[in-house]
Amino acid sequence: MTAASEGSISWLSSKEAACRLGVTLRSLYRFIDEGSLPAYRFGRVIRLQQSEVDQFIEASRIVPGTLEHLYPEAKGPVGPGDRAAS
């Protein structure tokens, strides 16, 4: 038997999932609405499987060398006597 068939799925509330991810509820709902993160509606409540939240975290891992576009290349040597342009 699988864990799911034994009824041992670990569920998180929206608030718990947002805290686990370190994001706001608004960001969590955006991930859900975009289809990036699966969620389930039971009546009026939304629940997320802990294992799927953990998979989302792993899938969001940044690959080294892919953030070069976020920081500018140095324009020259910067030393104690150099002044920033005003």
VOZA-486806 format. One record per residue (C-alpha): z, x, y; residue in three letters. Coordinates in nm, 3 decimals. Example, Ala and Ser with C-alpha at 12.3 -4.5 7.8 and 13.67 -1.06 7.14 Angstrom:
<rs>
       zz       xx       yy  resn
    0.780    1.230   -0.450   ALA
    0.714    1.367   -0.106   SER
</rs>
This chain:
<rs>
       zz       xx       yy  resn
    0.000    0.000    0.000   MET
   -0.065    0.111    0.354   THR
    0.193    0.105    0.630   ALA
    0.009   -0.184    0.798   ALA
    0.020   -0.398    0.484   SER
    0.396   -0.341    0.458   GLU
    0.440   -0.474    0.812   GLY
    0.574   -0.147    0.950   SER
    0.348   -0.124    1.255   ILE
    0.538    0.016    1.552   SER
    0.461   -0.199    1.857   TRP
    0.509   -0.104    2.220   LEU
    0.535   -0.337    2.517   SER
    0.305   -0.272    2.811   SER
    0.595   -0.117    3.001   LYS
    0.689    0.109    2.708   GLU
    0.328    0.220    2.661   ALA
    0.288    0.295    3.033   ALA
    0.609    0.501    3.027   CYS
    0.494    0.686    2.714   ARG
    0.165    0.772    2.890   LEU
    0.333    0.848    3.223   GLY
    0.111    0.604    3.411   VAL
    0.160    0.283    3.607   THR
    0.115   -0.059    3.449   LEU
   -0.197   -0.100    3.663   ARG
   -0.351    0.215    3.511   SER
   -0.253    0.102    3.161   LEU
   -0.424   -0.235    3.212   TYR
   -0.734   -0.055    3.343   ARG
   -0.749    0.160    3.027   PHE
   -0.719   -0.158    2.820   ILE
   -0.979   -0.348    3.023   ASP
   -1.226   -0.056    3.007   GLU
   -1.189   -0.049    2.628   GLY
   -1.037    0.300    2.624   SER
   -0.708    0.178    2.478   LEU
   -0.681   -0.107    2.225   PRO
   -0.423   -0.378    2.292   ALA
   -0.329   -0.712    2.140   TYR
   -0.230   -1.040    2.300   ARG
    0.033   -1.246    2.121   PHE
    0.068   -1.561    2.325   GLY
    0.156   -1.444    2.675   ARG
    0.259   -1.089    2.584   VAL
    0.044   -0.780    2.541   ILE
    0.142   -0.527    2.276   ARG
    0.002   -0.188    2.182   LEU
    0.033   -0.004    1.853   GLN
    0.225    0.320    1.898   GLN
   -0.019    0.503    1.669   SER
   -0.315    0.393    1.885   GLU
   -0.136    0.504    2.203   VAL
   -0.073    0.842    2.037   ASP
   -0.444    0.863    1.939   GLN
   -0.538    0.784    2.300   PHE
   -0.313    1.069    2.416   ILE
   -0.477    1.314    2.175   GLU
   -0.827    1.196    2.271   ALA
   -0.742    1.257    2.636   SER
   -0.658    1.623    2.582   ARG
   -0.842    1.847    2.827   ILE
   -1.071    2.107    2.675   VAL
   -1.012    2.450    2.834   PRO
   -1.288    2.550    3.075   GLY
   -1.387    2.195    3.174   THR
   -1.199    2.173    3.505   LEU
   -1.384    2.435    3.706   GLU
   -1.528    2.163    3.930   HIS
   -1.176    2.077    4.049   LEU
   -1.091    2.410    4.210   TYR
   -1.306    2.602    4.457   PRO
   -1.420    2.953    4.394   GLU
   -1.235    3.216    4.597   ALA
   -1.432    3.313    4.910   LYS
   -1.294    3.662    4.938   GLY
   -0.985    3.870    4.905   PRO
   -0.670    3.711    5.037   VAL
   -0.396    3.948    5.136   GLY
   -0.083    3.950    5.346   PRO
   -0.276    4.028    5.665   GLY
   -0.544    3.761    5.613   ASP
   -0.519    3.446    5.821   ARG
   -0.635    3.103    5.717   ALA
   -0.911    2.956    5.932   ALA
   -0.783    2.691    6.172   SER
</rs>
